[in-house]
């Protein structure tokens, strides 16, 4: 298997820093703002990956979808209902002064796909894009991809079924050009043994993120709105509380916390502090633990820190990323079905973040070079 990164596309400068140091890539390969990318001047690539921003599709986000609004006449429209050649113009007045949602950048993703026509394209987003609020828009997206000559394979996969104890469901779409598709691809099965979060936590005496660093932690002990401060002396009370030991940290920006947690909730960029009880105190997950729970390695974390990436940025970037293990499982199944697709991968990565797609491809490449093709891939 030959693999070469041709382009990556990321506008967040801190994410670019992490990407380049993790993958040892030249910043010159970054295309920057996809809205300013001229698809006609791209170097050719045959494998396209990425996932457009999900905030406007996410349940926890703005849920604006892909609606565009003309600043000239205030007309709102779904750009996918307009032909690709003229969709940047308001269908009412023709103005190109358009206010766009973040998630509508999937239109830009489609623009690149339409022109380049790679053999394979893999797309990821939140599963809420399939909900009744967005299914019409999503149907238009799929129809447009198929009109470009692709077969579509879709699956909602949860990272907890692929060796990562995090409850993170995402939609994955594998698009294979009809001229190269043999129809044998199937999504990987999810394992029942999800592992244990405790196996991903650092030893107690190594943590720098104890409750003493975050003194204003509150928990809700019942369905009543009353709250109280939690200190180390209250651990026994926490363990014996009601609601099956389920605690909601309602202050300090924490996500849901369960004492004795074996499965992490979905790590998020906007609310990154997931709390855990490590047998000694309540604390938030460390940046390294976030990195590991996204399928990256300690070495990747160390590279980020050495490059000067802050803890706050690591929380944000991991929350925005994709679980490497899930992508690797998809790649393995695709390789078993159509190994010829992996002979010479020239990759175009769009909305790259810290490069989970790339990380999984490198792992696959190393596995193949070591002859580690397993029957479990089938």
N, C-alpha and C positions, 0 to 999 in steps of 0.2 A: 504493500500500500504506500503510495506516494501522497504526501499532503503538503500543500503550500497555501498560506494565507495571502490572498491577493489584495483585498480591501477589508477594513472594518470601518464602522460608521458610528461615532459616538460624540455627542455634543458636550457632555459633562466633563470638564477638565480633570476633576479628581478621579473619575472613573477611567478616563484615558490613562492617567498615571498608573493606576492599579493594573489595567489591562496590559500595558506595555511591559511592566516589570514582571508580571506573572508569566506572560507568554514570550518574553524576551523578543518583542517585536519593535520595529521602528515606528515612531510616531508619524512618520511620513506616509504610512499606509492608511492613516485615519482620514476619512472623507469629511468629517465634521457634520455640519447641519445637512440632513438629507434633503431638505427643501431646496438647497442650493446646489445639489449634486446634478451634474449634467450626465444623464445616463448614456449619451452618445459618446462620451469620452472615457468611459470606464474600461479598464483592462478586462478582457474576457474571463469569466469564471463559470464553472459547471456545477457548483454546489452552493446553494444559498440558504442561509439560516438567519433566524432572528425572531424577535417578538416585539411588536409595537407597544408603546406605553399603555398601561391597563387602567389608569386612574379613572377614566370616564366610563369604563365598563364594570369596574369593581363595585361590589356591594358596599365596601367601605369608602369608596371614592365619590366623585361628583355625579356619576351616572348620566352624563350628558351624551354619551355615545359618540357617533361620528358626525354630528350635526355641524354644519358651517353656517355662518351668519354674515351677510353682506353688510359692510359698514356704511355703504352708500344709501341703500334703500331698506335695510333691516330685514330683508328676505332671509328666512332660514331654509336650508335644504340639505338633504343627504347627498354628498358628492358621488356616492356610488350609483345614484339614480341618473347621473349625467354621464354622457359618453366620455371616455378617458381623455379624448383629445381636447375637450372644451370644459372639463369640470372645474377648472380653476377660475372660470368666469361665472358670475352670478347669472342664473338662468332668467332672471327678471329684468335686470338692467345692463348686464354685460360687464359690470365692474370686476376688477381683479383685486380689489381691496377687501379681503375676506378674513374674518375672524374664525380661527380653527380651534377645535378641541385638540388636546394632546393625543387622544386615542385615534383621531382621524388621520394620524400619520400613517396608518395602515394603507391609505391611498397612495402615499409616496412609496411604500414598500411594493405595492402593486405596480407602480410605474416602473420601478427597476426590474421587477419580474417580467413584465410585458416586453421590455426591450431586450433584455439579456437572454431570456429563455434558458436558464440552466437546466441540466438533466433532473436535478432534485432540488426541492426547496422544503425546508421544515420551519414551521411557524408555531409560536407558543403564545398563549394568553390565558387570562382567568376564565374559568368555566362559565361565569355569569354572562359571557358574550352569547351563550346559547339560550339565555332566558327569554321570556316573552317580550321583555322590554327591547331586546336587541336582535331577536331572531330574524326579523325582516331584513335588517341591515346586514346581518351575518350571511343570510341566504344570498344576497346580492354579491357579497364578497366571494363566496364559493362559486357562484355562477360565473363571475368574471375570471377567476382562476381557471375554471374548466374551459372557458372559451379560448384560453391561450394554449390549449392542448395538453392539459394535465389531468391525470387521475388523482382522486382525492381519498385519503385515508385519515380518519379522525378518531381520537380516543381521549377520554378524560382519565388521567393517571394521577395517582396519589403517591407522593414520595415515600410514605410509610410502607408501601409495598415493595420498595427497592432498596432496602437496607439503611434507610435514613429515618430515624424516629421523629419525624415532623409531619404533622397533618397538613399537607399542602397539595391540594387538588388543582391541576391545571389542564387546559385543553391543548392537545398537540395535534397538529395537522401536517401530515407528510404528503407532499405533492410530487408526483413522479411523471415526467414527460411520457405521454402515451407511446411514443416511438421506442422507448427503452424499458417500459414496464412489462414484466412477465406475469404480473398479477399474483405473485406468491407472498407478498409482504403481509404480515399480521403483527399487531401490536403485542408487546411482551405481556405475559401473565404477571399479575401481582402476587407476591408472596404473602403468606399468612403470618409468618414470623417477622414482626416489624422491628425487632430489636428493642433496646432500652435506652432511654435518654441518659441514664446514669453512666453508660459506657462512653458517652461523648463529653462528659463533664470533667474538668480538670480536678486534680486532688484538692481536697478542702484547704490544705495549708498553702496552696499556691495561688488562691484567688485574691485579686486586688479589688473585688467588687462586692464586698460584704455590705451589709445593711448600714454599717458605720459610715460608709461613703455616701449613702443615700438615706439620710436620717428621717425624712418625712414620708415614710411608707404607711399607708393605711390599708386595712382590710375590711371587707364587709362580712360579718359573721352570720347574717341571716338575711331573709328577704326584706327585712326592715331597713330603712335608709340610714340607720345609725352606724357610725364608723368610729374606730379608735386607733390610736397609734400602736405600732407593733415594734417592740424591742426584743433583744435577744432573750430576755427573761420570760417572754410570752410564748416561746416555742411550744411548750406543752399545751397551752390553751389552743394554739393554732391546730395542733395535731388532733385534739379531741373535739374540735368544733363540729357543727352540724353540716348538713348538705354534702355528706359523703366526703368531707375534707376539701370541698371545693371552695377556693378563695378567689375573690375578685379584687385585685389591687386597683382601687378606684382613684388613687392619686399617683403622682410622680410619673405619669405616662406609661405605666406598665400594662402589658397585655394580661390575659387571663393566666392565673397561676393555680396549680393544683399541688398540694403538698404530696410528696411521694410521686411526682409526675414521671410517667414513663414515656410520654409522647409530647413533644413540643407542639404548641400551636403554630399556626402559620407565621413565619418571621416576616415582618413588614418593614418597609423603609420609613414610612411616616410615623410609626409608633413602635420603635425597635426594641423596647425594653421588655423582654420576657423574663419573668421572675421564676426562680427555682429554689427549692429547699434542698440543700446538699448534705443534710444530716447534721449541720451545725447552725447555720443561719439562713435566713431568706436573703437572696441576692439576685441581681440580674445576670443574665448570661454574659459571659465575657466575649469580646470581639472574636477571639480565636474560636470559641465554641460556636458562634454564629457561622464562621467560615466552615468549620467541620460539618455543621448541620446543613450546609448547602452542597456538600460533596467535594469541596475543595480540600486542600491538604495544609498541614502546619507549615510546610515550606512556602506555600502561597501567601499565607498570613505574614510570615517573616519577611518576604519580599515586599509586601505592601508597607509594613512598618519601616523597613529600611529605606523605602522610597519617600518616607515622610507622610504617608497617608494616616490621618487622624482616626481615633477610635470612632468618633461620630460618623465619619465617612465610611468606615468599614461596616458599621451597623446599617447605614443607608444602602450601600452597594450590595451587601449580601441580601438584604430584604428585597431589592430590585432584581436579583439574579434568578437563575433557574437551577434546579437541583441536578448536579452533574450525573448522579447515578441513574436518574430517569432517562436522560439523553443517551447515556452509554447503553442502556438496555434497548432503546429504540435503534441505535446504530447497529448493535449486534444482530438484531432480528433482520434489519435491512441488509446487512452483509450476508447473512445466511441465505436470504431470499435472492439477492442480486449482487454477488461479489464483484461483478464487473464494474459496478458503480464506484467502487473504491480503488480502482487501479491507479487513478491519477486525479486526486481531488484538488481542485483549485477553488478556494473558498472565498465567497463574498459574505461578510457578516454585517448585518444591519441592526441597529439598536443593540450594540454589542454588550454594553455594561462591562462586566469584568471577564466576559468570555467563557461562559459555561459550555456552549456548543463546542468551542475550540478545545477546552480542557478534555471533554469527553472524546473528541476525535483523536487527540494525542494518546490518551489511554488505550483506545482501540488499536491504534497503530502499533503501540508497544506490545499489546497482547498478541497481535497477529505476527509480529516479528519474532516473538518467543514461541509461536506455535500453540498458543493457549486458546484455541477454538474449542468451546465446550458444548457437549450435548444439551446442556441446560439452555443454551441460546435458542434452541429449536422449540 
